[in-house]
Amino acid sequence: MTSPLHPWQQKTERRLVLLETLVEFLIHDGVRAEPRGFNGQQGRQALFRELARVCDFRVLVETGTYIGDTAGWLAREFKLPVWTSEVEPNFVTVAQKRFRHLPNLQISESDARTFLDVLIATGAAKAGAFFYLDAHWGTDAPLVTELSLIARRCTEFVVMVDDFEVPGDDGYSFDDYGGVRLVAADYAKTFGELGLVAYSPTLPSEHETGARRGCVVLCREDMTARLDGLEFLRRWFP
C-alpha cells in the first residue's frame, strides 16, 4: 500500500515522472522495449485473456494512457479497435510516436470524463466494450464519474480499474492519496448504486510479476454468468 501524499508531493512526483519518462525517451531516440501491458503483470495479462475469451469484446477502451504500454499491448495482441485518452500532452506525444505503426490504436489528448462521454455518445463503445480505467492520479479522482457514464449508458460491458485494493491480499498495492483511496470499503456503495458486481483476482500477489498493483473487475448482472466461473476471478460484491 502506498503512503498518502500531500498535494505538493503529488505535484512534484507527477513532474518527476514526466521528466524521467521524456529523458529516457530522448536518450533512446524514441525506441523503447515492447509494451508491457497491465504494469508488466503476467497474471493480469492472463486474466484479461480469459475475459476476452468469454466476453467477445468489440472494442477496448482505456483512460490514462501514460506512454501507451497497456494500450499498445492490447492493440498489438488482440487486433481490436483500441481507444485511449491521456490528459498530459507530453505523454500523448510519446505514446503516439511509439505506436504510430498500429492503425487500430487511437490516442486522444483529453480528460477521462470528457473522453468517455464523447466516445459513448458516438456509439463506438456503447455495447460489447472493455473499459480499463487508469486515469486517477493524486487528488483528481474521476472514477465515480467514469463508472456512472459506463453503467448508465452502455450494455454488455466489463470494467477493470487499475490500482484498486484486492481485499484479503495486502501484497497488491493500491492508490492512497489521503482523500482519495481506491479501496473496497470506500466504493462498495457506489458499486451497489450503479448495479455493478465486483470481482478481484484470485492469483496470490506473491505469484504475480511486474508492479503487483491491485485491480477490481466490474460488470452488471447480465454478464456475471460469463465471469462467475473464471479461474482468475472471485466475486466479492455483492
C-alpha positions as CSV (number, residue, x, y, z in Angstrom):
1,M,0.0,0.0,0.0
2,T,1.3,3.5,-0.9
3,S,1.6,6.2,1.8
4,P,-0.7,9.2,1.5
5,L,1.0,12.2,-0.2
6,H,0.5,15.9,0.4
7,P,-0.7,17.9,-2.6
8,W,2.7,19.5,-3.2
9,Q,4.3,16.0,-3.1
10,Q,1.8,14.7,-5.6
11,K,2.6,17.6,-8.0
12,T,6.3,17.1,-7.6
13,E,6.0,13.4,-8.1
14,R,4.0,13.9,-11.3
15,R,6.5,16.3,-12.7
16,L,9.4,14.0,-11.9
17,V,7.7,11.1,-13.6
18,L,7.1,13.2,-16.7
19,L,10.7,14.4,-16.8
20,E,12.2,11.0,-16.3
21,T,9.9,9.5,-19.0
22,L,10.8,12.2,-21.5
23,V,14.5,12.0,-20.8
24,E,14.5,8.2,-21.2
25,F,12.6,8.5,-24.5
26,L,15.1,11.1,-25.8
27,I,18.1,9.1,-24.7
28,H,16.9,6.0,-26.6
29,D,15.9,8.1,-29.6
30,G,12.3,7.2,-29.2
31,V,12.9,3.5,-29.1
32,R,11.6,1.6,-26.1
33,A,11.1,-2.1,-25.3
34,E,7.9,-3.8,-26.4
35,P,4.9,-2.6,-24.4
36,R,4.4,-4.4,-21.1
37,G,0.6,-4.4,-20.7
38,F,-1.1,-4.1,-17.3
39,N,2.0,-3.0,-15.4
40,G,4.0,-5.9,-16.7
41,Q,1.8,-8.2,-14.6
42,Q,1.6,-11.6,-16.3
43,G,-1.2,-12.8,-14.1
44,R,-3.2,-9.7,-15.0
45,Q,-2.5,-10.4,-18.7
46,A,-3.7,-13.9,-18.3
47,L,-6.8,-12.6,-16.5
48,F,-7.6,-10.3,-19.5
49,R,-7.1,-13.1,-22.0
50,E,-9.6,-15.1,-20.0
51,L,-12.1,-12.2,-20.1
52,A,-11.6,-11.7,-23.8
53,R,-12.2,-15.4,-24.5
54,V,-15.6,-15.4,-22.8
55,C,-16.8,-11.9,-23.5
56,D,-16.1,-11.4,-27.2
57,F,-15.3,-7.7,-26.9
58,R,-15.8,-5.5,-29.9
59,V,-13.7,-2.5,-28.7
60,L,-11.1,-1.9,-25.9
61,V,-11.1,1.5,-24.1
62,E,-8.6,2.9,-21.7
63,T,-8.4,6.1,-19.7
64,G,-5.0,7.2,-18.5
65,T,-2.7,6.3,-21.4
66,Y,0.6,7.3,-19.7
67,I,3.1,6.4,-22.5
68,G,0.9,3.7,-24.0
69,D,2.2,0.4,-22.6
70,T,-1.2,-1.2,-21.9
71,A,-2.9,0.4,-25.0
72,G,-0.1,-0.7,-27.2
73,W,-0.1,-4.2,-25.8
74,L,-3.8,-4.5,-26.3
75,A,-3.7,-3.2,-29.9
76,R,-0.8,-5.5,-30.8
77,E,-2.1,-8.6,-29.2
78,F,-5.8,-8.5,-29.9
79,K,-6.2,-6.6,-33.2
80,L,-9.4,-4.9,-32.0
81,P,-10.1,-1.2,-32.1
82,V,-8.4,0.4,-29.1
83,W,-9.3,3.9,-27.9
84,T,-7.3,5.6,-25.1
85,S,-7.0,9.0,-23.6
86,E,-4.4,11.0,-21.6
87,V,-4.6,14.5,-20.2
88,E,-0.8,15.1,-20.2
89,P,0.1,16.3,-23.7
90,N,3.7,15.2,-23.5
91,F,2.7,11.6,-22.6
92,V,0.3,11.7,-25.6
93,T,3.1,12.7,-27.9
94,V,5.4,9.9,-26.6
95,A,2.6,7.3,-27.0
96,Q,1.7,8.5,-30.5
97,K,5.3,8.3,-31.6
98,R,5.8,4.8,-30.1
99,F,2.7,3.3,-31.7
100,R,2.2,5.1,-34.9
101,H,2.6,1.7,-36.7
102,L,-0.6,0.4,-35.1
103,P,-3.5,1.5,-37.1
104,N,-6.1,0.1,-34.7
105,L,-4.9,2.3,-31.8
106,Q,-6.4,5.8,-31.4
107,I,-4.8,8.1,-28.8
108,S,-6.6,11.2,-27.6
109,E,-5.5,14.1,-25.5
110,S,-8.5,14.5,-23.2
111,D,-9.7,14.4,-19.7
112,A,-11.1,10.9,-19.0
113,R,-14.6,12.0,-18.2
114,T,-14.9,14.1,-21.4
115,F,-13.3,11.3,-23.5
116,L,-15.8,8.6,-22.2
117,D,-18.8,10.9,-22.6
118,V,-18.0,11.7,-26.3
119,L,-16.9,8.1,-27.1
120,I,-20.1,6.6,-25.7
121,A,-22.2,9.2,-27.4
122,T,-20.8,8.3,-30.8
123,G,-21.8,4.6,-30.2
124,A,-18.2,3.4,-30.6
125,A,-18.2,1.9,-27.1
126,K,-21.9,1.6,-26.3
127,A,-22.1,-2.2,-26.4
128,G,-19.5,-5.0,-26.0
129,A,-16.7,-2.9,-24.7
130,F,-13.9,-3.5,-22.2
131,F,-13.0,-0.4,-20.2
132,Y,-9.6,-0.1,-18.5
133,L,-9.8,2.8,-16.0
134,D,-6.3,4.1,-15.0
135,A,-6.7,7.9,-15.1
136,H,-6.6,8.5,-11.3
137,W,-3.6,10.5,-10.0
138,G,-3.4,12.4,-6.8
139,T,-6.5,14.3,-5.8
140,D,-8.1,14.0,-9.2
141,A,-10.4,11.0,-8.9
142,P,-12.6,10.7,-12.0
143,L,-13.6,7.1,-11.2
144,V,-17.1,7.6,-9.9
145,T,-18.0,9.7,-12.9
146,E,-16.4,7.2,-15.3
147,L,-18.3,4.4,-13.8
148,S,-21.6,6.3,-13.9
149,L,-21.1,7.1,-17.6
150,I,-20.4,3.5,-18.4
151,A,-23.1,1.8,-16.1
152,R,-25.9,4.1,-17.2
153,R,-25.2,4.3,-20.9
154,C,-23.5,1.1,-22.0
155,T,-24.6,-2.6,-22.4
156,E,-22.7,-5.9,-22.1
157,F,-19.5,-4.2,-20.8
158,V,-16.7,-5.2,-18.4
159,V,-14.7,-2.7,-16.5
160,M,-11.2,-3.1,-14.9
161,V,-10.0,-0.5,-12.5
162,D,-6.2,-0.4,-12.0
163,D,-4.5,0.4,-8.7
164,F,-7.5,-0.9,-6.7
165,E,-7.3,-2.8,-3.4
166,V,-7.5,-6.6,-3.5
167,P,-9.4,-7.5,-0.3
168,G,-7.6,-10.1,1.7
169,D,-4.2,-9.7,-0.1
170,D,-2.0,-6.9,1.2
171,G,0.7,-7.8,-1.3
172,Y,-1.1,-6.0,-4.0
173,S,-0.6,-2.2,-3.8
174,F,-3.3,0.4,-4.5
175,D,-3.7,4.1,-4.7
176,D,-4.0,6.0,-1.4
177,Y,-3.5,9.8,-1.8
178,G,-5.1,10.8,1.5
179,G,-8.5,11.9,0.5
180,V,-8.6,9.5,-2.5
181,R,-8.3,5.8,-1.7
182,L,-9.1,3.1,-4.1
183,V,-10.3,0.6,-1.5
184,A,-13.3,-1.7,-1.4
185,A,-14.9,-0.1,1.6
186,D,-15.0,3.3,0.0
187,Y,-16.5,2.2,-3.3
188,A,-18.9,-0.6,-2.4
189,K,-21.8,1.8,-2.0
190,T,-21.1,3.3,-5.5
191,F,-20.9,-0.2,-7.0
192,G,-24.3,-1.0,-5.4
193,E,-26.0,2.2,-6.6
194,L,-24.8,1.6,-10.2
195,G,-25.8,-2.1,-10.1
196,L,-22.2,-3.3,-10.5
197,V,-20.9,-6.7,-9.4
198,A,-17.2,-6.7,-8.2
199,Y,-14.5,-9.3,-8.7
200,S,-10.9,-9.5,-7.6
201,P,-8.0,-11.5,-9.0
202,T,-7.5,-14.9,-7.5
203,L,-3.8,-15.1,-8.2
204,P,-1.9,-14.5,-4.9
205,S,0.3,-11.4,-5.1
206,E,3.5,-13.4,-4.4
207,H,2.9,-15.2,-7.7
208,E,2.3,-12.1,-9.7
209,T,5.1,-10.3,-11.7
210,G,5.7,-6.7,-12.6
211,A,4.4,-3.9,-10.4
212,R,2.0,-6.1,-8.5
213,R,-0.8,-3.4,-8.5
214,G,-4.2,-4.5,-7.4
215,C,-7.4,-4.2,-9.6
216,V,-11.1,-4.7,-9.5
217,V,-13.2,-6.1,-12.3
218,L,-16.8,-4.9,-12.6
219,C,-19.9,-5.8,-14.7
220,R,-23.6,-5.8,-14.5
221,E,-25.7,-8.8,-13.6
222,D,-26.2,-9.7,-17.2
223,M,-22.5,-10.5,-17.6
224,T,-22.0,-12.5,-14.4
225,A,-22.8,-15.9,-15.9
226,R,-19.6,-15.4,-18.0
227,L,-17.4,-14.2,-15.2
228,D,-18.5,-16.3,-12.2
229,G,-16.7,-19.5,-13.3
230,L,-13.4,-17.9,-14.4
231,E,-10.3,-19.3,-12.9
232,F,-8.6,-15.9,-12.3
233,L,-11.6,-14.1,-10.7
234,R,-13.6,-14.3,-7.5
235,R,-16.7,-12.3,-6.7
236,W,-16.6,-10.1,-3.5
237,F,-19.6,-7.8,-4.0
238,P,-22.4,-8.1,-3.6
